Amino acid sequence: MKKVITYGTFDMFHEGHYNILKRAKEYGDYLIVGVTGESYDVGRGKLSVRDSLAERINNVKNSGFADQIIVEEYLGQKISDIIKYDVDVFVIGDDWKGKFDHIAEYCELVYLPRTEGISSTQIRETTFRKHRIGIIADRVDDNQLVSEAKKVSGFSVEKVFSEDTAIADAFSKKYDICNVMDNLEELFDDVDIVFVRTELKDRYRFMKAAIKRDKHVIGEVPFSIDEDKQNELFELAKQHDVVLMHNLKVLHTQVFVQLLWMIKAGLIGDVIRIDCATSKHNRSIKQLFYELTASALAIVLNIMGTDYEKIAKRIIRDTEDIEYMSMTITYPNTEVIINIGNNIRVESKIEIVGSKGSIRLGENWWRADSFELLPVDEDNVKRYYMNYDGNGFKFLIKDLLVMIDEHRREYPLMNRDIDTVMTNILQDIE
Ligand code: C2G
């Protein structure tokens, strides 16, 4: 019996998929189809997949050509499948020409011509409404929004506005955004999401204007340190039925959700202490404080909840440019320490110490792609990771799209309670 294998995502199953399965089957007597698993797709940067794995498998099954369906879960699995299933022929579309030549060492390799004029991307674009985003900026720095947005289909960055026209021009050149807007109102025309990337003092004003024009908003954290203004923004968002999304990438990474689950499930026992530190160079302590402390607090408040007993804070300024902030948050049985330095070198890490074990995150924990679990009673360290490129913004965008499309308005890991406590703590530091 001659065994053939082929692989694919098979999202929005179409004629091209049908044709390749049909032709693949003709190369032998038995066809195995590998359908990509969801985390494998995320890992290889395919964030636009719309159908669930079950739906995609079902569609392959309904084509009637597959004798066996398997799930492709990791890079490199193809070689082990060929060995495991004793495959004779490997078939793939010629959009992959040259990429799978090494397979020829293990079995016969066939690249088949693609069906012209149809693709999953094309169907996604015509089936789903495209979300357009406008940016309000006060510096030429997009926080990788533009590059990350390109990885999520159904989303495009269209317009930029700045009160300083030189900044808007430089921004559009640097990030290749065609439309530079002269005034704010124009920015709001034809976009449905607005990213407010400005200093704290201007955020509330811009966010309010965007919400009033029924735009979903992504804002830097905190939106405002004035509790009344903050509440007003949320009230307005409710009235206008739009999403207010905090630019806190960590809350959208798989690694964070995974470690949160492990802690909640009791894998490290009771949390006794959380130690969180990092440092940056040549940046004002305010900026540092807000960006990094907000990420640290988002992690801590999700793990520990919002009922802390007290907070103590110290800022040490040794010279004009060395600054060091140390904050202690006390819970009934847990102590949380957050240390942030400027122009001083502090090891970047988060250590969550529990009665049964610890969890450690290293460098760049605010957009973590890995962590370690160190059980108390075992020597072996377990590593958990999710490889991804970029700074994680794409996961935030993807979550935002799901929220908009499915009409959800509050992201569960950043609910109003967490937001209020976070704002109060940040306000307290002012
Ligand atoms: N295909 C085709 N004609 C099209 C579209 C797709 O022949 N118009 C083929 C592709 O060449 C591929 C198969 O259909 O062989 C599945 O395509 P996708 O679902 O796009 O899968 P892809 O992401 O290319 O995954 O491990 C995954 C595989 O390497 C391929």
Residues whose N, C-alpha, C, O or C-beta is under 5 A from the ligand:
A	BS01	C2G	Y7 G8 T9 F10 D11 G16 H17 I20 I92 G93 D94 D95 P113 R114 T115 I118 S119
